[in-house]
Amino acid sequence: MMLGLACSACTASSQPSAKAAETLEEGWIPLSIETETGTHDYQVELALTQDEQARGLMFRQEMAPDEGMLFPFDPPRPASFWMKNTYLPLDMIFVTADGTIESIAADTVPLATSSYRSQGTVAAVLELNAGEAARIGAEAGDRVSYELPAR
């Protein structure tokens, strides 16, 4: 999925949305996207380690509408993701260090081995269910807000 780590977009099993919303489990954080249509809130699973980022959302069969996965990079860098072993179609939102949406790879093709790349240096990639970016009117220049836990 990402350059140098050969990440993919899916993981073994998804957490129930209500559970994530009620008590943020370790490894999950709230995230908001500001678009012209308003603020849109999500609970996202963090892929922090190299292994977590390589596995991503691989083999996952479902993801709740208000959930996603965030791949933060420190330091920021160009990102390249693929869909190998990823059964869910996704929107990949590439986010710069200041929280601006740099670009969006919408409606990615499950199981494809072609790469989806950022246009430049990004601090994170956010994966949501396919069609979510269009549903909320997200586009380049919109803002993504989240706070990573101390490590």
DSSP file (Angstrom, degrees, kcal/mol; ACC not computed):
  #  RESIDUE AA STRUCTURE BP1 BP2  ACC     N-H-->O    O-->H-N    N-H-->O    O-->H-N    TCO  KAPPA ALPHA  PHI   PSI    X-CA   Y-CA   Z-CA
    1    1 A M              0   0    0      0, 0.0     2,-0.3     0, 0.0   115,-0.2   0.000 360.0 360.0 360.0 -49.7    0.0    0.0    0.0
    2    2 A M    >>  -     0   0    0     51,-0.2     3,-2.1    79,-0.2     4,-1.7  -0.817 360.0 -88.3-112.8 154.4    2.5    2.6    0.8
    3    3 A L  T 34 S+     0   0    0     -2,-0.3    -1,-0.1     1,-0.3    78,-0.0  -0.236 112.0   7.1 -54.0 131.0    5.9    3.2   -0.7
    4    4 A G  T 34 S+     0   0    0      1,-0.1    -1,-0.3    75,-0.0    75,-0.0   0.234 127.6  61.0  82.8 -15.4    8.6    1.2    0.9
    5    5 A L  T <4 S-     0   0    0     -3,-2.1    -2,-0.2    48,-0.1    -1,-0.1   0.502  88.4-139.6-118.9  -8.7    6.2   -0.8    3.0
    6    6 A A     <  -     0   0    0     -4,-1.7    -3,-0.1    74,-0.1    75,-0.1   0.929  38.1-178.8  47.2  55.3    4.1   -2.5    0.4
    7    7 A C        -     0   0    0     -5,-0.5    75,-0.9    73,-0.4     2,-0.3  -0.346  16.7-150.8 -81.8 163.7    0.9   -2.0    2.5
    8    8 A S        -     0   0    0     46,-0.7    49,-0.3    45,-0.5    75,-0.2  -0.769  20.8-116.7-126.2 175.5   -2.6   -3.0    1.6
    9    9 A A  S    S+     0   0    0     73,-0.4     2,-0.3    47,-0.3    47,-0.1   0.450  80.5  61.4 -99.9   0.5   -5.9   -1.6    2.5
   10   10 A C  B     -A   57   0A   0     47,-0.6    48,-9.9    45,-0.5    47,-0.5  -0.895  53.4-159.7-130.7 159.0   -7.7   -4.2    4.6
   11   11 A T        -     0   0    0     46,-3.8    46,-0.1    -2,-0.3     3,-0.1  -0.805  38.1 -90.8-131.0 171.6   -7.4   -6.1    8.0
   12   12 A A  S    S-     0   0    0     -2,-0.2     2,-0.3     1,-0.2    49,-0.3   0.838  96.3  -2.5 -57.6 -50.9   -8.8   -9.3    9.5
   13   13 A S        -     0   0    0     47,-0.1     2,-0.2    48,-0.1    -1,-0.2  -0.999  66.3-127.1-148.5 143.7  -11.9   -8.2   11.3
   14   14 A S        -     0   0    0     -2,-0.3    49,-0.1    48,-0.1     3,-0.0  -0.588  22.7-121.9 -91.7 154.0  -13.7   -4.9   11.9
   15   15 A Q        -     0   0    0     -2,-0.2    49,-0.4     1,-0.1     2,-0.1  -0.657  39.3 -96.6 -86.0 144.4  -14.7   -3.5   15.3
   16   16 A P     >  -     0   0    0      0, 0.0     4,-2.1     0, 0.0     5,-0.2  -0.402  28.7-132.1 -62.0 137.6  -18.4   -2.8   15.8
   17   17 A S  H  > S+     0   0    0      1,-0.2     4,-2.4     2,-0.2     5,-0.2   0.905 104.6  52.8 -59.0 -45.3  -19.1    0.9   15.2
   18   18 A A  H  > S+     0   0    0      1,-0.2     4,-2.7     2,-0.2    -1,-0.2   0.892 108.6  51.3 -59.5 -40.4  -21.1    1.4   18.4
   19   19 A K  H  > S+     0   0    0      1,-0.2     4,-2.0     2,-0.2    -1,-0.2   0.921 110.9  47.3 -63.3 -44.6  -18.4   -0.1   20.4
   20   20 A A  H  < S+     0   0    0     -4,-2.1    -2,-0.2     1,-0.2    -1,-0.2   0.882 114.9  46.9 -64.8 -37.9  -15.8    2.2   18.9
   21   21 A A  H  < S+     0   0    0     -4,-2.4     3,-0.3    -5,-0.2    -2,-0.2   0.891 112.7  48.3 -72.2 -39.9  -18.1    5.2   19.5
   22   22 A E  H  < S+     0   0    0     -4,-2.7     2,-0.5     1,-0.3    -2,-0.2   0.962 130.7   8.4 -67.2 -53.2  -19.0    4.3   23.1
   23   23 A T  S  < S-     0   0    0     -4,-2.0     2,-0.6    -5,-0.2    -1,-0.3  -0.934  79.4-130.8-134.3 109.2  -15.5    3.7   24.4
   24   24 A L        -     0   0    0     -2,-0.5    -4,-0.1    -3,-0.3     3,-0.1  -0.430  30.1-144.9 -62.1 111.2  -12.6    4.5   22.2
   25   25 A E    >   -     0   0    0     -2,-0.6     3,-2.1     1,-0.2     2,-0.1  -0.330  31.9 -81.0 -73.1 158.6  -10.5    1.4   22.3
   26   26 A E  T 3  S+     0   0    0      1,-0.3    -1,-0.2    -2,-0.0     3,-0.1  -0.393 122.6  32.5 -57.4 134.0   -6.8    1.5   22.2
   27   27 A G  T 3  S+     0   0    0      1,-0.3    19,-3.4    -3,-0.1     2,-0.4   0.413 102.9  93.8  95.7  -2.3   -5.8    1.9   18.6
   28   28 A W  E <   +B   45   0B   0     -3,-2.1    -1,-0.3    17,-0.3    17,-0.2  -0.951  47.2 176.1-122.5 143.7   -8.9    3.9   17.7
   29   29 A I  E     -B   44   0B   0     15,-2.4    15,-3.0    -2,-0.4     2,-0.2  -0.968  33.3-105.1-139.3 156.9   -9.2    7.7   17.6
   30   30 A P  E     -B   43   0B   0      0, 0.0   117,-0.6     0, 0.0     2,-0.3  -0.571  38.0-176.0 -77.5 149.4  -11.9   10.2   16.5
   31   31 A L  E     -BC  42 146B   0     11,-2.3    11,-2.8    -2,-0.2     2,-0.4  -0.993   8.1-160.2-146.1 141.7  -11.3   12.0   13.2
   32   32 A S  E     -BC  41 145B   0    113,-2.5   113,-3.1    -2,-0.3     2,-0.5  -0.955   5.8-156.2-126.2 145.8  -13.3   14.8   11.5
   33   33 A I  E     -BC  40 144B   0      7,-2.3     7,-2.3    -2,-0.4     2,-0.6  -0.989  11.2-151.5-119.6 125.2  -13.4   16.0    7.9
   34   34 A E  E     +BC  39 143B   0    109,-3.0   109,-1.4    -2,-0.5     2,-0.2  -0.862  28.6 157.4 -97.2 118.6  -14.6   19.6    7.2
   35   35 A T  E >   -B   38   0B   0      3,-2.7     3,-1.6    -2,-0.6   103,-0.1  -0.732  60.1 -90.2-127.0 179.1  -16.2   20.0    3.8
   36   36 A E  T 3  S+     0   0    0    101,-0.4     3,-0.1     1,-0.3   101,-0.1   0.753 126.8  57.5 -61.6 -22.8  -18.6   22.5    2.3
   37   37 A T  T 3  S-     0   0    0     99,-0.5     2,-0.3     1,-0.3    -1,-0.3   0.498 120.1 -97.7 -88.2  -3.1  -21.4   20.3    3.5
   38   38 A G  E <   -B   35   0B   0     -3,-1.6    -3,-2.7    98,-0.1     2,-0.4  -0.826  58.1 -30.5 127.1-164.9  -20.3   20.4    7.2
   39   39 A T  E     -B   34   0B   0     -2,-0.3     2,-0.5    -5,-0.2    -5,-0.2  -0.821  49.8-163.0 -97.7 132.3  -18.3   18.4    9.7
   40   40 A H  E     -B   33   0B   0     -7,-2.3    -7,-2.3    -2,-0.4     2,-0.3  -0.972   8.6-152.0-122.0 121.3  -18.3   14.7    9.3
   41   41 A D  E     +B   32   0B   0     -2,-0.5     2,-0.3    -9,-0.2    -9,-0.2  -0.722  17.4 171.6-102.5 142.3  -17.1   12.5   12.2
   42   42 A Y  E     -B   31   0B   0    -11,-2.8   -11,-2.3    -2,-0.3     2,-0.5  -0.925  31.3-132.4-138.6 160.4  -15.5    9.1   12.1
   43   43 A Q  E     -Bd  30  67B   0     23,-2.5    25,-1.2    -2,-0.3     2,-0.4  -0.991  35.2-166.6-111.1 123.1  -13.8    6.6   14.4
   44   44 A V  E     -Bd  29  68B   0    -15,-3.0   -15,-2.4    -2,-0.5     2,-0.3  -0.916  19.4-132.2-121.3 140.8  -10.6    5.4   12.8
   45   45 A E  E     -Bd  28  69B   0     23,-2.6    25,-2.8    -2,-0.4     2,-0.4  -0.674  29.5-127.6 -82.3 137.8   -8.3    2.5   13.6
   46   46 A L  E     - d   0  70B   0    -19,-3.4     2,-0.7    -2,-0.3    25,-0.2  -0.732  14.6-162.7 -91.8 134.9   -4.7    3.5   13.7
   47   47 A A        +     0   0    0     23,-2.6    22,-0.0    -2,-0.4    -2,-0.0  -0.873  32.6 150.1-110.2  93.0   -2.1    1.7   11.6
   48   48 A L        +     0   0    0     -2,-0.7    -1,-0.1    23,-0.1     2,-0.1   0.847  45.5  64.1 -97.5 -40.1    1.1    2.8   13.5
   49   49 A T  S  > S-     0   0    0     -3,-0.2     4,-2.6     1,-0.1     5,-0.2  -0.387  87.7-111.1 -86.7 165.0    3.6    0.1   13.2
   50   50 A Q  H  > S+     0   0    0      1,-0.2     4,-2.2     2,-0.2     5,-0.2   0.904 120.6  49.5 -59.5 -41.3    5.3   -1.2   10.0
   51   51 A D  H  > S+     0   0    0      2,-0.2     4,-2.2     1,-0.2     5,-0.2   0.920 111.2  48.4 -64.5 -43.8    3.4   -4.5   10.4
   52   52 A E  H  > S+     0   0    0      1,-0.2     4,-2.9     2,-0.2    -2,-0.2   0.893 113.6  47.5 -63.6 -39.1    0.0   -2.7   10.9
   53   53 A Q  H  < S+     0   0    0     -4,-2.6   -45,-0.5     2,-0.2    -1,-0.2   0.853 111.2  50.4 -72.0 -33.5    0.6   -0.5    7.9
   54   54 A A  H  < S+     0   0    0     -4,-2.2   -46,-0.7   -47,-0.2    -2,-0.2   0.878 117.9  39.4 -69.3 -37.2    1.7   -3.5    5.8
   55   55 A R  H >< S+     0   0    0     -4,-2.2     3,-2.6   -48,-0.2   -45,-0.5   0.874  82.8 153.6 -79.6 -40.3   -1.5   -5.4    6.8
   56   56 A G  T 3< S-     0   0    0     -4,-2.9   -47,-0.3     1,-0.3    -1,-0.1  -0.200  77.1 -24.2  50.0-127.8   -3.8   -2.4    6.7
   57   57 A L  B >  S+A   10   0A   0    -47,-0.5   -46,-3.8   -49,-0.3     3,-1.7   0.117  91.4 153.8-101.7  18.9   -7.4   -3.5    6.0
   58   58 A M  T <   +     0   0    0    -48,-9.9    28,-0.3    -3,-2.6    27,-0.1  -0.161  67.5   4.3 -51.9 139.8   -6.4   -6.8    4.3
   59   59 A F  T 3  S+     0   0    0     26,-3.0    -1,-0.2     1,-0.2     2,-0.2   0.374  89.2 142.4  69.4  -1.1   -8.9   -9.6    4.4
   60   60 A R    <   -     0   0    0     -3,-1.7    27,-0.5    25,-0.2    -1,-0.2  -0.499  36.1-163.5 -72.0 138.3  -11.6   -7.5    6.1
   61   61 A Q        +     0   0    0    -49,-0.3     2,-0.3     1,-0.2    -1,-0.1   0.686  66.3  10.2 -96.0 -22.0  -15.1   -8.2    4.9
   62   62 A E        -     0   0    0     26,-0.1     2,-0.3     2,-0.0    -1,-0.2  -0.991  50.9-166.8-155.0 159.1  -16.9   -5.2    6.2
   63   63 A M        -     0   0    0     -2,-0.3     4,-0.0    -3,-0.1    66,-0.0  -0.964  34.1-110.3-148.6 132.8  -16.4   -1.8    7.8
   64   64 A A    >   -     0   0    0    -49,-0.4     3,-1.8    -2,-0.3    65,-0.2  -0.218  32.1-112.0 -61.5 153.2  -19.1    0.4    9.4
   65   65 A P  T 3  S+     0   0    0      0, 0.0    64,-0.2     0, 0.0    -1,-0.1   0.787 116.7  47.5 -59.3 -28.8  -20.1    3.6    7.5
   66   66 A D  T 3  S+     0   0    0    -24,-0.1   -23,-2.5    62,-0.1     2,-0.3   0.152 101.5  85.2-100.4  19.9  -18.5    5.8   10.2
   67   67 A E  E <   +d   43   0B   0     -3,-1.8    62,-0.5   -25,-0.2     2,-0.3  -0.760  43.9 149.9-117.8 164.3  -15.2    3.9   10.5
   68   68 A G  E     -dE  44 128B   0    -25,-1.2   -23,-2.6    -2,-0.3     2,-0.4  -0.926  38.2-103.1-166.4-171.2  -11.9    4.0    8.7
   69   69 A M  E     -dE  45 127B   0     58,-1.9    58,-3.1    -2,-0.3     2,-0.5  -1.000  23.1-153.4-134.3 136.3   -8.2    3.4    9.0
   70   70 A L  E     -dE  46 126B   0    -25,-2.8   -23,-2.6    -2,-0.4    56,-0.2  -0.934   4.0-165.7-114.0 130.5   -5.5    6.1    9.4
   71   71 A F  E     - E   0 125B   0     54,-2.8    54,-1.4    -2,-0.5     2,-0.2  -0.865  14.7-166.6-112.4  92.1   -1.9    5.5    8.3
   72   72 A P  E     - E   0 124B   0      0, 0.0     2,-0.4     0, 0.0    52,-0.3  -0.574   4.3-152.8 -82.3 146.2    0.2    8.3    9.8
   73   73 A F  E     -     0   0B   0     50,-3.3     4,-0.0    -2,-0.2   -25,-0.0  -0.969   4.5-143.9-120.9 130.8    3.8    8.8    8.5
   74   74 A D  E    S+     0   0B   0     -2,-0.4    49,-0.1     1,-0.3     3,-0.0  -0.889  95.5  24.6-135.8 104.6    6.6   10.4   10.5
   75   75 A P  E    S-     0   0B   0      0, 0.0    -1,-0.3     0, 0.0    47,-0.1   0.482 108.5-113.0 -84.2 163.8    8.3   12.0    8.7
   76   76 A P  E     +     0   0B   0      0, 0.0    47,-0.2     0, 0.0    -2,-0.1  -0.225  48.3 161.0 -57.1 152.2    5.8   12.9    6.0
   77   77 A R  E     - E   0 122B   0     45,-2.4    45,-2.3    43,-0.1    43,-0.1  -0.975  47.0 -70.7-162.4 165.7    6.6   11.3    2.6
   78   78 A P  E     - E   0 121B   0      0, 0.0     2,-0.4     0, 0.0    43,-0.2  -0.447  55.0-147.1 -61.9 144.2    5.1   10.4   -0.8
   79   79 A A  E     -     0   0B   0     41,-0.5    39,-2.7   -77,-0.1     2,-0.4  -0.923  19.7-175.3-122.9 144.6    2.7    7.5   -0.3
   80   80 A S  E     - E   0 117B   0     -2,-0.4   -73,-0.4    37,-0.2     2,-0.3  -0.977  10.6-179.7-139.0 122.7    1.7    4.6   -2.6
   81   81 A F  E     - E   0 116B   0     35,-3.0    35,-3.4    -2,-0.4     2,-0.3  -0.862   6.5-168.4-121.9 154.5   -1.0    2.1   -1.7
   82   82 A W        -     0   0    0    -75,-0.9   -73,-0.4    -2,-0.3    31,-0.2  -0.829  25.8-128.3-133.0 175.9   -2.4   -1.0   -3.4
   83   83 A M    >   +     0   0    0     29,-1.6     3,-2.3    31,-0.5    28,-1.3   0.127  47.3 149.6-114.4  17.1   -5.5   -3.2   -2.8
   84   84 A K  T 3  S+     0   0    0      1,-0.3   -74,-0.3   -77,-0.2   -75,-0.2  -0.312  81.2   0.4 -56.1 131.6   -3.8   -6.7   -2.8
   85   85 A N  T 3  S+     0   0    0      1,-0.2   -26,-3.0    26,-0.2     2,-0.6   0.675 101.5 129.7  60.4  20.6   -5.9   -9.0   -0.5
   86   86 A T    <   -     0   0    0     -3,-2.3    25,-1.5   -28,-0.3    -1,-0.2  -0.924  35.3-177.7-108.6 115.4   -8.3   -6.1    0.2
   87   87 A Y        +     0   0    0     -2,-0.6    -1,-0.1   -27,-0.5   -26,-0.1   0.675  59.3  78.7 -88.1 -18.8  -11.9   -7.1   -0.3
   88   88 A L  S    S-     0   0    0    -31,-0.2     2,-0.2   -28,-0.2    23,-0.1  -0.761  79.5-126.6 -93.9 132.3  -13.5   -3.7    0.4
   89   89 A P        -     0   0    0      0, 0.0    41,-2.0     0, 0.0     2,-0.3  -0.586  41.7-170.0 -69.4 141.2  -13.6   -1.0   -2.2
   90   90 A L  E     -F  129   0B   0     18,-0.3    18,-3.3    39,-0.3     2,-0.5  -0.869  31.6-131.6-132.7 160.3  -12.2    2.1   -0.5
   91   91 A D  E     -F  128   0B   0     37,-2.7    37,-2.3    -2,-0.3     2,-0.6  -0.974  25.8-154.1-103.9 129.3  -11.6    5.8   -0.8
   92   92 A M  E     -FG 127 105B   0     13,-2.8    13,-3.0    -2,-0.5     2,-0.6  -0.931   7.2-164.4-107.4 118.4   -8.0    6.7    0.0
   93   93 A I  E     -FG 126 104B   0     33,-3.3    33,-2.9    -2,-0.6     2,-0.5  -0.908   7.8-150.2-107.7 117.2   -7.6   10.3    1.2
   94   94 A F  E     -FG 125 103B   0      9,-2.6     8,-3.1    -2,-0.6     9,-1.1  -0.772  16.6-164.0 -92.0 125.1   -4.1   11.7    1.2
   95   95 A V  E     -FG 124 101B   0     29,-2.9    28,-2.6    -2,-0.5    29,-1.7  -0.924   9.0-139.5-120.3 129.4   -3.6   14.2    3.9
   96   96 A T    >   -     0   0    0      4,-2.9     3,-2.0    -2,-0.4    26,-0.1  -0.227  37.5 -94.6 -78.1 173.1   -0.7   16.8    4.3
   97   97 A A  T 3  S+     0   0    0      1,-0.3    -1,-0.1    24,-0.2    25,-0.1   0.760 125.4  53.3 -62.1 -26.7    1.0   17.7    7.5
   98   98 A D  T 3  S-     0   0    0      2,-0.1    -1,-0.3    45,-0.0    46,-0.0   0.340 123.2-102.3 -92.2   9.0   -1.3   20.7    8.1
   99   99 A G  S <  S+     0   0    0     -3,-2.0    45,-3.2     1,-0.3     2,-0.3   0.547  74.4 141.7  88.2   7.8   -4.4   18.5    7.7
  100  100 A T  B     -H  143   0B   0     43,-0.2    -4,-2.9     1,-0.1     2,-0.6  -0.647  58.6-115.8 -84.2 137.6   -5.3   19.5    4.2
  101  101 A I  E     -G   95   0B   0     41,-3.1    40,-2.6    -2,-0.3    -6,-0.2  -0.632  31.1-175.6 -70.8 118.5   -6.6   16.9    1.8
  102  102 A E  E     -     0   0B   0     -8,-3.1     2,-0.3    -2,-0.6    -1,-0.2   0.880  61.9 -28.1 -82.9 -43.2   -3.9   16.7   -0.9
  103  103 A S  E     -G   94   0B   0     -9,-1.1    -9,-2.6    36,-0.1     2,-0.4  -0.972  54.7-132.6-165.4 166.8   -5.8   14.3   -3.2
  104  104 A I  E     -G   93   0B   0     -2,-0.3     2,-0.8   -11,-0.2   -11,-0.2  -0.997   1.1-157.1-134.3 129.4   -8.3   11.5   -3.2
  105  105 A A  E     -G   92   0B   0    -13,-3.0   -13,-2.8    -2,-0.4     3,-0.4  -0.903  32.5-160.2 -99.9 101.8   -8.2    8.0   -4.8
  106  106 A A        +     0   0    0     -2,-0.8   -15,-0.2   -15,-0.2    24,-0.1  -0.564  56.2   2.0 -91.2 147.0  -11.9    7.3   -5.0
  107  107 A D  S    S-     0   0    0     -2,-0.2    -1,-0.2     1,-0.1   -16,-0.2   0.895  79.3-160.3  51.2  53.7  -13.6    4.0   -5.4
  108  108 A T        -     0   0    0    -18,-3.3   -18,-0.3    -3,-0.4    -1,-0.1  -0.265  21.6-107.0 -63.8 153.4  -10.4    1.8   -5.5
  109  109 A V    >   -     0   0    0    -20,-0.1     3,-1.7     1,-0.1   -26,-0.1  -0.725  32.5-118.0 -90.2 120.1  -10.8   -1.6   -7.0
  110  110 A P  T 3  S+     0   0    0      0, 0.0   -23,-0.2     0, 0.0   -26,-0.1  -0.239  93.6   7.6 -55.7 142.2  -10.7   -4.5   -4.5
  111  111 A L  T 3  S+     0   0    0    -25,-1.5   -26,-0.2   -28,-1.3   -27,-0.1   0.408  91.7 144.2  69.3   1.1   -7.8   -7.0   -5.0
  112  112 A A    <   -     0   0    0     -3,-1.7   -29,-1.6   -26,-0.2    -1,-0.2  -0.401  42.0-156.5 -71.1 146.4   -6.1   -4.8   -7.6
  113  113 A T        +     0   0    0    -30,-0.2    -1,-0.1   -31,-0.2     2,-0.1   0.366  60.0 108.4-104.2   3.1   -2.3   -4.7   -7.6
  114  114 A S  S    S-     0   0    0      1,-0.1   -31,-0.5   -31,-0.0     2,-0.3  -0.454  72.6-111.9 -73.8 156.9   -2.0   -1.3   -9.3
  115  115 A S        -     0   0    0    -33,-0.1     2,-0.5    -2,-0.1   -33,-0.2  -0.662  15.5-153.8 -97.3 146.7   -0.8    1.5   -7.1
  116  116 A Y  E     -E   81   0B   0    -35,-3.4   -35,-3.0    -2,-0.3     2,-0.3  -0.986  27.9-167.5-112.9 121.8   -2.7    4.6   -5.9
  117  117 A R  E     -E   80   0B   0     -2,-0.5   -37,-0.2   -37,-0.2     2,-0.1  -0.830  23.1-119.8-119.7 148.6   -0.3    7.4   -5.2
  118  118 A S  E     -     0   0B   0    -39,-2.7     4,-0.1    -2,-0.3     3,-0.0  -0.398  25.8-128.0 -69.5 160.1   -0.3   10.8   -3.4
  119  119 A Q  E    S-     0   0B   0     -2,-0.1     2,-0.2     2,-0.1    -1,-0.1   0.630  83.1 -18.4 -85.6 -14.0    0.6   13.7   -5.7
  120  120 A G  E    S-     0   0B   0    -43,-0.1   -41,-0.5   -41,-0.1     2,-0.3  -0.730 106.1 -24.4-160.2-151.8    3.3   14.9   -3.2
  121  121 A T  E     -E   78   0B   0     -2,-0.2     2,-0.3   -43,-0.2   -24,-0.2  -0.621  59.6-178.2 -80.7 130.9    4.4   14.5    0.4
  122  122 A V  E     -E   77   0B   0    -45,-2.3   -45,-2.4    -2,-0.3   -26,-0.3  -0.918  31.4-150.7-129.9 156.4    1.7   13.5    2.9
  123  123 A A  E    S+     0   0B   0    -28,-2.6   -50,-3.3    -2,-0.3     2,-0.3   0.570  81.4   2.7 -97.6 -14.5    1.6   13.0    6.6
  124  124 A A  E     -EF  72  95B   0    -29,-1.7   -29,-2.9   -52,-0.3     2,-0.4  -0.990  53.8-140.1-164.5 158.8   -1.2   10.4    6.5
  125  125 A V  E     -EF  71  94B   0    -54,-1.4   -54,-2.8    -2,-0.3     2,-0.5  -1.000  19.1-158.0-125.0 130.3   -3.5    8.4    4.4
  126  126 A L  E     -EF  70  93B   0    -33,-2.9   -33,-3.3    -2,-0.4     2,-0.5  -0.931   3.8-158.2-108.5 126.0   -7.1    7.9    5.5
  127  127 A E  E     +EF  69  92B   0    -58,-3.1   -58,-1.9    -2,-0.5     2,-0.3  -0.926  19.1 166.4-107.3 125.0   -9.1    4.9    4.1
  128  128 A L  E     -EF  68  91B   0    -37,-2.3   -37,-2.7    -2,-0.5   -60,-0.1  -0.810  47.9 -72.5-124.5 166.9  -12.9    5.1    4.2
  129  129 A N  E >   - F   0  90B   0    -62,-0.5     3,-2.0    -2,-0.3     4,-0.3  -0.321  66.7 -88.8 -57.8 143.4  -15.6    3.0    2.5
  130  130 A A  T 3  S+     0   0    0    -41,-2.0    -1,-0.1     1,-0.3   -39,-0.1  -0.261 114.3  25.1 -55.7 137.6  -15.8    3.6   -1.2
  131  131 A G  T 3> S+     0   0    0     -3,-0.1     4,-2.4   -41,-0.1    -1,-0.3   0.220  90.1 106.7  92.1 -13.5  -18.1    6.5   -2.1
  132  132 A E  H <> S+     0   0    0     -3,-2.0     4,-2.1     2,-0.2     6,-0.3   0.911  76.2  52.9 -66.3 -42.4  -17.8    8.2    1.3
  133  133 A A  H  >>S+     0   0    0     -4,-0.3     5,-2.6     1,-0.2     4,-0.6   0.924 113.9  43.3 -59.4 -44.2  -15.7   11.0    0.0
  134  134 A A  H >45S+     0   0    0      3,-0.2     3,-0.7     1,-0.2    -1,-0.2   0.898 109.7  57.8 -66.8 -40.2  -18.3   11.8   -2.7
  135  135 A R  H 3<5S+     0   0    0     -4,-2.4    -2,-0.2     1,-0.3    -1,-0.2   0.881 114.9  35.9 -58.6 -39.9  -21.1   11.4   -0.2
  136  136 A I  H 3<5S-     0   0    0     -4,-2.1   -99,-0.5    -5,-0.1    -1,-0.3   0.461 113.3-115.8 -94.4  -1.1  -19.7   14.1    2.1
  137  137 A G  T <<5 +     0   0    0     -3,-0.7  -101,-0.4    -4,-0.6    -3,-0.2   0.765  51.2 172.6  75.0  26.1  -18.4   16.3   -0.8
  138  138 A A      < +     0   0    0     -5,-2.6     2,-0.3    -6,-0.3    -1,-0.2  -0.428   3.6 158.4 -69.8 140.4  -14.8   15.9    0.2
  139  139 A E    >   -     0   0    0     -2,-0.1     3,-2.3   -36,-0.0   -38,-0.3  -0.964  49.4 -62.0-153.2 167.3  -12.2   17.3   -2.2
  140  140 A A  T 3  S+     0   0    0     -2,-0.3   -38,-0.2     1,-0.3     3,-0.1  -0.261 120.6  33.9 -53.4 136.3   -8.6   18.5   -2.3
  141  141 A G  T 3  S+     0   0    0    -40,-2.6    -1,-0.3     1,-0.4   -39,-0.1   0.099  89.0 119.3 100.4 -21.4   -8.2   21.5    0.0
  142  142 A D    <   -     0   0    0     -3,-2.3   -41,-3.1   -41,-0.1    -1,-0.4  -0.235  64.6-108.9 -70.0 169.1  -10.7   20.3    2.6
  143  143 A R  E     -CH  34 100B   0   -109,-1.4  -109,-3.0   -43,-0.2     2,-0.4  -0.830  21.6-163.7-112.7 140.6   -9.5   19.7    6.1
  144  144 A V  E     -C   33   0B   0    -45,-3.2     2,-0.4    -2,-0.4  -111,-0.2  -0.979  12.7-164.8-117.0 130.5   -9.0   16.6    8.2
  145  145 A S  E     +C   32   0B   0   -113,-3.1  -113,-2.5    -2,-0.4     2,-0.3  -0.967  23.7 134.9-121.7 131.2   -8.6   16.9   12.0
  146  146 A Y  E     -C   31   0B   0     -2,-0.4     2,-0.5  -115,-0.2  -115,-0.1  -0.967  38.8-136.4-161.6 161.5   -7.3   14.2   14.3
  147  147 A E        -     0   0    0   -117,-0.6    -2,-0.0    -2,-0.3     0, 0.0  -0.981  18.7-141.9-129.0 120.3   -5.0   13.9   17.3
  148  148 A L        -     0   0    0     -2,-0.5     3,-0.1     1,-0.1    -2,-0.0  -0.540  26.9-109.5 -78.0 143.7   -2.5   11.0   17.5
  149  149 A P        -     0   0    0      0, 0.0    -1,-0.1     0, 0.0     2,-0.1  -0.352  42.4 -92.1 -67.2 153.5   -1.9    9.5   20.9
  150  150 A A              0   0    0      1,-0.1     0, 0.0    -2,-0.0     0, 0.0  -0.406 360.0 360.0 -63.8 141.0    1.5   10.1   22.5
  151  151 A R              0   0    0     -3,-0.1    -1,-0.1    -2,-0.1    -3,-0.0   0.385 360.0 360.0-120.1 360.0    4.0    7.3   21.6
